[in-house]
Amino acid sequence: MSTLQARTVPGMDAIPAAHWDALEQGGVPFLRHAFLAAAEHSQSLCPTVGWQPCHLLLEDADGLAGAMPLYLKGHSWGEFVFDFSWAEAYQRHGLAYYPKLLSCTPFTPATGPRVLVAPQRDPGVVRHAAATALQALVKAEGLSGVHVQFLDPAEVPAFVAAGFLPRVACQFLWQDAGYGDFEGFLAHFTADKRKKVKRERRRVSEAGIVFQTHAGAELDEAGWDSVYTFYRDTFTRHGHEPYLNREFFRELVRTLPGQPVVKFATLHGEAVAAAVFFTGRDTLYGRYWGATAAMHSLHFEACYHQGVELALERGLRRFEPGTQGEHKVARGFAPTLTHSVHWLADARFMDAVGRFIQAETQQVQSYAAAVGEHVPFKADPLPLQLAGEAGH
């Protein structure tokens, strides 16, 4: 039996950074104390925008054994595992779906551990304690349920054993199969697909576009103002305000050295687009992008081809460019299943959601397998990764 005691804290400032960062985070930068704290300090995450931090700590006489980033959500925006139809079903029955509990990397669909475990602690014990603590918190606070998104596949069994429902989705990820450089990567493509990528890249270079790479700390305030303008424009073009504000990036560059990496696309010496990447232990994450105008193939070059080159240059074996986008397949990104787990306090809805997820899982797996038939490689070196194979 676990002797771990659970409690929640109202923000990252209640947890010493050294204690949080001593927990195993799988090399995911979005789980670092500095990243989560910057989101809170900048008010990008706060109750007024529907994100109330209530991070879970698991402790005993020997100290901090584990923790989870945890939020009380008043909506489902800013997430990438969608449950809007579940909320609508609750509403039709006169029940409140919100607030709910959510564990995730905020605004970031990056796979990694959600139960952060201290060294020399038994991960199975800590994960079980976390799962049961979340259920107890839901009951004590009268919430609809709790959702854990983009968790490492190795964590799923502990949650399922506690009664959570496992759910899968599909992303398109790049993995290094010993390519060496970008030309080595393209050498594995069929001739037709290789020509298309080269033509795509040539269009950008022939337009006069030149790329410059900068570590975040190398940019001055004016440089970051430019990055943020590009990032914000991507959201406003779709009628939304960006989730992260300018102050978030200002603090992050100061408190998380080496993050992020910015690729500027310049034309005649002027920046016309920017793509923002984060680097992990073995993974590159493509996060934010924006451009002054639509230019042929610029998005593909800035967000995908430049990212693959950056991953190869830095010896990173994976590149996660974000969610969705079948267009990534032709550029060497293979379908990979991602994981989430869900627990609802109402047994009736738990049963209904379970049936929904069962049918959805079959559809997602069939879709991923079908799309996987169209990867551009001569002989696919990256088979579809099923449950338990995609973790860090």
N, C-alpha and C positions, 0 to 999 in steps of 0.2 A: 504494500500500500504506500502511495506517495504521501510524504509529510509536507509537501510544498503548500505554502499559503499564497493565495492570490489577492492582489489589490490593484486598483487602477489609480493612475495619476493624471492630472489635468493638462499635461504638456511635457515637452522634452526638457524644459528647464528644471523639472522636478527630479530628473535623473542625471547624475554626473556623466558627462560625455565619456569619460574613461571607462565607467562601468558598462554603459550601453555598447560602446565600440569593442569591448572585450568579448562580447557575445559573437558567435559565429553567424556571419551575414552572407556567406557564399560569395563574397567579393562584389556584392551588388551595391553600387554607390548610393542608390536611392534609399537604402536602409541605414546609412550612416547618420549619426546623431546630428551632424552639421546640416545635412540636407533637410531632414525633418524639422529641425529647429528653425532653419531659415524660412521654411514654408509657414511656420507658426508666427515667428517674429514679424514677418512681412504682412501678416493677416491674410495671406493667400489661403490658409487653413484656419478657420475660426468659426464660432457659432453663428455669426451673422451671415456667413455664406453657406451654412448648412453642414459644416465639418467641425464637430466638437471633439478635440483630442481627449481620449480617455485610455491611454496606453496601459496594457496589462503587464504586470510584473509578477513573477513567480519566485518566491523566496523561502528559505528555511534558515536554520541556525548558522549555516555556513555562508549565507549571503545570497546574492542574486543568482538563481539557477537558469532563468530564462525570461523572455519578454516577447511581447507582440506589439507592433504598431496597431493602434485601434482607434476607431472614430465612431462617434454617434452621428449618424447621417439623417438629415431631414428631407432628403431627396435621393435620386439615383444618378444625378448628373456628375460628370467627371469620372465615371467608371467605364470599364470596357467589358464587363460581363453583365449583360443587360437583364434586368428583372422588372422592367416597366409593366409587362403584362401581369406579373404576379401582384404588383401594387394595385393595378386596375381591378383585379379579381377581388382583392380585399375590399376595395372601395364599393364594388357592386354589392357586397354582402354587409355593408355598413360597418366594416372593421378598419382599424387604423394600421396601415403597413409601416408608416413612419411615425417616430424615429426607429431606426434599425441600427445594428452594430455592423461595422465593416472593418476588416483587416486587409490592408493593401499597401502598395507603394503609391501614394496619392498622385492622381493624374498620369500614372505611368504603368503601362501594361508589360512590366518586366518580370519574368519568372525568377523566383528565388525563394529562400526560406521565409516563412511567416512566423514560425516559432523560432526565435533566436536563442540558441542554447549555449550555456557557458562551457568552457573547456572542462574536460574530465567529468562532465555530467552525462547521464544516460539520456540520449535524445528521445527514446521511446517513452520514458517516464515523464520527461518534461512536456512532450507533445500531448500525452494523455491528460496531464494535469491542465494544460492550456485548453484543450477541447472541453473538458468538464467545467472548467472555470467560466468559459464563455456561455455555456448553457445556463449555469447558475446565475450569471449576471443578467441574462435575458429574462429569466423568471423573476428575479428580485426587482428588476426595474419595469416589469410589465411591457417589454418590447416585443415586436413581432418575431424577430429572429436575428441570426448572425450569419455573415457571409465572409468567407476567406478567399481572396482572389489571387490567381497566378502564383499559387504556392508550389514549392518543389514537389515533384511526384512522390518522393520518398516520404513526405509528410502525410499524404492522402490516407494510407491505411489506418493511422492512429485516429484520424477524425471519423473515418467510416466506422471504426470499431466503437466509437462513442455515439453513433447514430446519425452522423451527418450524411447528406446526399452528395455524391461526387458528380461533377459536371465537367464536360470537356468543351473546348472551342479550338479553333484552328488559326494559327499564325503562319507567316512565311519567313523562315529564318535561313541565314547563310552559315555554312560551316566549312572550315578549312580542311581539305582532304590532302594536305601536303602540296599545295599549289605553288608555293614559293613566291610568286608575284602575280600581277594581274594577267600578264600574258600566259603564265602557266595555268591560271584559272580558266581563261578562255580556250586554252588548248583542249580542255575536256568537253567543250561544246561541240555539237554537230556543226558542220561547215556553214549551213544556212543561218543558224542561230548566232554563231560567232560573227558572221558578216553583219548581221542586224545590230548587234551591240557595238561593233566598231563603227558602223555608219552613224549610230546614235551619238557616240562620243565625238565623232568627227564633226558633226553638225555644230556642236557646242564650241569646239575649239576654232572652227572656221568662222564662227560668228565673232571671234575675238575675245571670248571669255577666258580668263585666267583665274586659277584658284590659288588662294593663299590660306595657309593653315596657321592657327594661333591657339596656344594654350590660353585659357580664360584669363589668367593673371597678366598676360602680356598686353591685353587690351586696356586702353584708358577709358575714362567715362564716356567720351564721345564714341569710341568704338562700341561699347556696350549699349549706348543709346541707339546706335544703328542696328545692332542685333535685335534689340527689343522692338524696334519699329517694324522690322521684318516679321518677327514672331507675332506681334499684335495684329498686323495686317492680315495674317492668315485667318485669324479668328473673326475679325470685323467683316471680312469679305463674306462670311457665312452668317453674319448677323449676331455674333456672340462676342462677349468680352473675354479676354484670355484668362485662364485660371491663375496663372502666376503673374505677379506684378514686377515692376522694375526693381523694387527694393529687394525682392527675393534674389535676383541675380547679383545684386550689389553685395549682399551678405554672403552668398554662397561662394563667390570668387575669393572672398576674404577668409572664409573659415574652412573651405575644403580645397586645399591646394591641388593643382593639377586638373581640376574639373571646372567647367567642361572644356571641350575642344571645339573651336569654331572654324568652319570652312567658309571663307568669303569667296563668292564669285564676283570678279571685277571685270569691268568693261572700260577701256581707256582710263584705267586707274581709279575708277569709281565703283564702289560696291553696288551690285544690282541684286544680290541674293545672299542669303546666309543659311547654313545648316549647322545645327548644334548637336554634338555627340558627347556621350559620357563613356568613360572607360572603366571597366571592372577588372576583376582578377584575370579572367580569360575571355571576356565578352565585351564587344562594343555595342553601345546602345544609341540608335538614332532617335532623337527626340523632337526637336523643333526646327521649323523651316519657314522661310518666307522670301518673297521676291517682289521687286518693284513692278514687274509686268510679266505676262505670260510669254515665255521664250521657248522655242521648240527644243524639247528634250532636256531642258535645264534642270527640271525637278528630278528626273531619273539620274542625271549625272551627279548633282549635288548630294542627293539623299541616299543613293544606292551605289553607284560606281565609285564615287569618292570614298564612301564608307568602307567598301570592300578593300580598296587600296590601303586605307588607314589601318584596317584590321590586319592585313597582311604585313604592313610595315612594322606594326607593334607586336606581332606574334600572338594575336588574339584569335582563338579558334572559332568563336561564334560572333555573329552580327545579328542583333535583333533590331530591325528598322521600325518597329511599331506594328499596329494591328491592321488586319484586312489587306486587300490589294492583290488580286490575282495577277496584276501586271508585273508583280515581282518575280513570278515563276520564270518568265522568259529571260530574266536577268540573273538566274542562278540561285534563287531563294526557294527552298523546298518546304512543303506543308509539314507542320509540326503541331501535335496536339498540346494544348495548354490545359491547366487544371484549376478548378475551384471547388469549394465544398460549402454546403448550405444547411442550416438547421432552423426550422420554424417551430415556434412554441405550440401553435395550433395543430393538433394531430390530423385534422381533416385536410388542411391545406398542405401539410407535409406529405400526405398520401397523394394528393392531386399533383403537387409539384414533382414528386417522385415518378409518377407515370409520365408526366411531361418530359422530364429529363431522360427517361429511358428511351422514349421515341426520338428525342433530339439527338442523343448520343449516336444512335444508329445512322441518323442523317449526316451528322458531322463527320463520322468516320468514313462513310461512303463518299462524301464530298471530298475529303482530304485525299483519299485513295485515288479518286478519279482525277483530281487536279494534279496529283503526283505523277500521273502518266505523261504529263506535258512538260516536265523539267527538260532543260535544253541539253543535257549531257548525252554523250555518245552511249555510255552505259552508266545508269544512275548510281553514283557513289554514295548518295545520301538517301537511303530508304526512309519512308515515312516512319517517324518516331512515334511509337505508341506509348501508352501509360507506363511510367516508370523508367523511360529512357531519355527524357528530355531535361533532366535536372542538372543543376550545377554541382 
